[in-house]
Amino acid sequence: MPKLEDLARRVEHLLVRHAELQRTQQLLQQQVQDLSAERDALRNRLSTARARLDTLISRVPAGTLGDAGAAMGSGAGADQSPRGGDE
């Protein structure tokens, strides 16, 4: 009966491994949730900062910025992110 005992050991080993993988999966899912929440918070902060900068730029008298205003994005499409709309 060594074959039956070997099979029983292998099944037990697989059950233990399965439990380990389930726990790892749970931890990874929690990490994804945490990172997604952090990403969303950072996107919110970025959006707020952009809005504040736009407000400050709009308060600068016309002509004060000169060429720097064009370089800062006062032209068309200034609201677009270089990565193609992460917001």
C-alpha positions, 0 to 999 in steps of 0.5 A, a space after each residue: 500500500 505504499 502507493 496509497 500512502 504516497 497519494 495521501 501525502 501528495 493530496 495533503 501537500 496540495 491542500 496545504 499549498 492551495 490554502 497558501 495560494 488562497 491566502 496569497 491571493 487575498 493579500 494581493 487583492 487587498 494590496 490592489 485595493 489599497 493601491 487603487 485607493 491611493 491612486 484615486 486620492 493622488 488623482 484627486 490631489 492632482 486635479 485640485 492642484 491643476 484647478 488652483 494653478 488655472 485659477 492663479 494663472 487666470 488672475 495674472 494680468 494679460 501680457 505679464 506672462 509673455 512667452 512663458 504663458 504660451 509655454 505654460 499651456 495657455 493655448 488650446 489643449 492646455 488641459 490635456 495630460 501628456 499621458 492621454 487622459 489618466 483622470 
